[in-house]
Amino acid sequence: MALAAVNPADGWSAWPAPAKLNLFLRIVGRKPDGYHELQTVFRLLDWGDTVFLRPRADGVITRVGAGAEGVAEADDLLVRAAKILQSEAKSSQGVDIGIEKRIPMGGGFGGGSSDAATVLVALNLLWSLDFDIDRLAALGLRLGADVPVFVHGCNAWAEGVGEQLTAIKLPPAWYVLASPGVHAATAGLFQAADLTRNAAPAKMSDFLSGTALDNAFEPVLRRREPAVEALFEALARIGTPRLTGSGSGCFVEFATRESAQTALAALPSGVNAWLARGAGRSPLLDAVERFNTGASPSG
């Protein structure tokens, strides 16, 4: 959706939908219902998509402009999030929804989940529903395992399917993010015969000491996807590359913006890479605070 088409005077408001990184990810077992039990650390970023919302009084929920590439409106998590909130609230209100996509699909950066969380949190305000954060997170879990962390808006140690969250304080960091342009299908990866599903559980202290930084999906994707392996080789020139989530996206961590910028500039031409800063908390929470004080959520 073009920014030029979004005019606050026409009832539109803009809300951030930040990306995330999984700083490590282990599969430590399988639940009776077939879902895998995970351990991971979610790191929120100050970069991501922007969701545009315009409430309407006729109960219609519709997507305006293009959504994520190749995603039908009925399947779009933006629309599904609005409809599930409308149903839960038994509300007669509707909304027009637009999106400015920056987060690549299938990269493991959490774009769809974050977009859905932003719709839940922002519409809760715009529709004056007054749902508490835990209720919104529970609705989000029905849309995807990663949605609750974006609803809560804090960096977190996560277990279960990713919904059991413990807030964690992470040091400031900058990241070189990179995408090989491969859409990794999560369902297929979970079925992979060479995926380690019974790793030894880690403790939070293992992660904080740097002894637990592995990702169960990394060796699988590197074997399956030549583009992912090539990206790892390119990023190894500037640091230690890691995979995020179950997607194909990769990242290298740096302590300062300057060191990250220098590393980015040293990458070979043709590598699709960019910078992002780790956030202490979600930019969405800042938008909520601005809205509650009568200011524009977009600042």
Secondary structure by P-SEA (a helix, b strand, c coil): ccccccccccbbbbbbbccccccccccccccccccccbbbbbbbbcbbbbbbbbbbcccbbbbcccccccccccccaaaaaaaaaaaaacccbbbbbbbbcccccccccaaaaaaaaaaaaaaaaaacccccaaaaaaaaaaaccaaaaaaacccccccccccbbbbbbbcccccccccccccccaaaaaaccccccccccccaaaaaacccccccaaaaaaaccaaaaaaaaaaccccbbbbcccccccccccccaaaaaaaaaacccccccbbbbbbcccaaaaaaaaaaacccccc
